[in-house]
Amino acid sequence: MNYFPDEVLEHVFDFITSHKDRNSVSLVCKSWYKIERYSRQRVFIGNCYSISPERLIARFPGLKSLTLKGKPHFADFNLVPHDWGGFVYPWIEALAKSRIGLEELRLKRMVVSDESLELLSKSFVNFKSLVLVSCEGFTTDGLAAIAANCRFLRELDLQENEVDDHRGHWLSCFPESCTSLISLNFACLRGEVNLGALERLVSRSPNLKSLRLNRAVPLDTLQKLLMRAPQLVDLGIGSYVHDPFSEAYNKLKIAIQRCKSIRSLSGFLEVAPHCMSAIYPICGNLTFLNLSYAPGLHGNKLMKLIQHCRKLQRLWILDCIGDKGLGVVALTCKELQELRVFPSDPFEAGNAAVTEEGLVLVSAGCTKLNSLLYFCQQMTNAALITVAKNCPNFIRFRLCILDPIKPDPVTNQPLDEGFGAIVQSCKGLKRLSLSGLLTDQVFLYIGMYAEQLEMLSIAFAADSDKGMLYVLNGCKKLRKLEIRDCPFGDSALLEDVGKYETMRSLWMSSCEVTLGGCKSVAEKMPTLNVEIIDESEQMEFNLDDKQKVDKMYLYRTLVGHRKDAPEYVWIL
Amino acid sequence: MSSENGKRLLETDAGGLNFEATELTLGLPGEPRVTSDGGAKLGSKRGFSETVDLKLGDNNREVKLGHSLQEAAKSPVSKTQVVGWPPVRGFAKRGKKSCKYVKVAVDGAPYLRKVDLEIYNSYQQLLTSLEDMFSCFTIRNYLNEKKIEQVNGIEYMPTYEDKDGDWMLVGDVPWQMFVESCKRLRLMKSSEAVGLGLTTGPKYSSTN
């Protein structure tokens, strides 16, 4: 291989696109490392504190697309204070100063200020794509800057962000000359938008394939937009409330029928369930349907809709679909690969929810199922064993019983055997979330069988340190481990500190680890940042090593302690 | 530490259930929790983790202690206490059903009913539903100008109280506007409405 000129190798490397593979390629020898780094265009950084922007820029001068993730996953559930960190500004600032021709920026769980967005919009001439997922810290003013300044913008995709909506004119800021949009998603914005500007924007965007509207876009605007963009592949409906006998509804029916390319449908942020029949003509082609923001859609109307969706591969719904509704899914959606059932109201137990029955039905009917997120009232070992038999191909299996320590209601036993069956049967399992009454036994099974497991989420489980040890010893490919409210203490934490360097991160909150234990890890492993997050001021007054730590987050890093931590975060 | 805790609680559990140990306190996260030995426990965990401690070192999970743990867990108090559970992002936004329940009073009826206006799309649907609900009455349905079989000879006019506190005739404004401004409904006896000069019907019938 060393006899090939660099250009040939570079051309060969062009075919290697996955991050993992490119990382492997760079480790072969010095010359491959050099060729690979100059040709690398896309970089993924799973923890923004593991590396610095300067080192990124130095290594990959040809960088065009950057993906960054900030806060730990449990931040989604309010377990991480808002200003813990994950600020994108330093990254944009550094990139702007360099010669990097950034074209795409994808951020998840990061704090994004309007200043960052403005700087971004002005610094990169060829900037094309901005994707923000679960971010916060910006307002519609920042979006206005992006719209106004990014002349070749193709994608503006906002997913589940906390945006301060100034009800401004950001949509109007797209200049008349902007005709390059392929994807526009502003479903998470709460405020009004200029409907006229929206219509004009869509009219002059012939390449628009994905459009997701927010709640403020009414039905008659939707109809006009669809008339102008029948080429859409992905549609997110904002408001879907209207009178089935109205002229607007008739026009909508016609408009929808023209959209023969729609494969993905979401939204229905406001829905009148009596009017779903207008959607039926496009249901037969759908591969992705997301109704998880539409609690008004349930019962027979929902089932009827699903019966039209025979080609569905991914379905996201609320638990008001019920076990019966899942039975309909099992009969209809034979191509289903991914199912997510979200809770509509956990405090009204038994009201509108699913149980183990629904899951068993889906597992029997949808043999291609490989990804599950399931919030339910209860689960039994027998059901899990059946599911494991029916669907051995699970890659992601996330089960959340609304009462987190509920045992099998039939046998009153913990759910160890059920989850054990899942890990034993699903040899390709990469992600697992557990719930229900669980002892150390389930962790023994996980350590023994879950050989491909990369991410594990545990809450209110286990009896002793053994549980954690089984996992750390057994799961060789583990990258992310997040634990809350389990009786794991220092002896589990300290058993094999070297293991944490092979992982991206470890989160432990409300467990039994002490300050002394955490200090010990930090001492032994200088390549880890060990953070203690404690807002209660206990740390100020009582630095006793025997004190239990409320929240600990440790992660490997090449750049030492971060300088932007707030005062309630101690980096040991 | 944990197994000691479990043993200690078993010992104090003389004959019945050790309720004190399972008692969940309404403390803020991080507040010291006073345990049965009188001492304050620093870095206390929340409700569920306390109950998790109870089953440590005890293989006979079927024992009463396990049962009381389940009972404690079922208490609604413990559910509302736990931060971050269920683990779903933006949870409050998803679950909020947009529903608008308003009281419905019928002159002469001994009790009121409640309807969710959000589940209807038009006045016709609402009135049909009200007729079903109060099956012994007939609602004067002049929206369609059709004569309804009168069961007991009494006709009712549908009226509602709006945001300003005024009593209005149902049917004058567009449906959505009505849903937003309606605070309560009252089916008024037609005989009382005589003499109010209500000769013209409302603007919005079911065909709008």
Interface residues (C-beta under 8 A of the other chain):
Chain A: F74 D76 F77 N78 L79 S134 E160 V241 H242 D243 P244 F245 S246 E270 A272 P273 H274 C275 S292 Y293 P295 G296 L318 F342 P343 S344 D345 P346 F347 F375 C400 L402 D403 P404 I405 K406 P407 N412 Q413 P414 S433 T439 S457 A459 F460 A461 D463 S464 R484 D485 C486 P487 G489 S510 E512 D534 E535 S536 Q538 N542 Q547 K548 V549 D550
Chain B: M1 S2 S3 P29 G30 L42 G43 K45 R46 F48 S49 T51 V52 D53 K55 L56 G57 R61 E62 G66 L69 Q70 A73 K74 P76 K79 T80 V82 V83 G84 W85 P86 P87 V88 R89 G90 F91 K93 R94 G95 K96 K97 S98 E118 I119 N121 S122 Q125 W175 Q176 S206 T207 N208
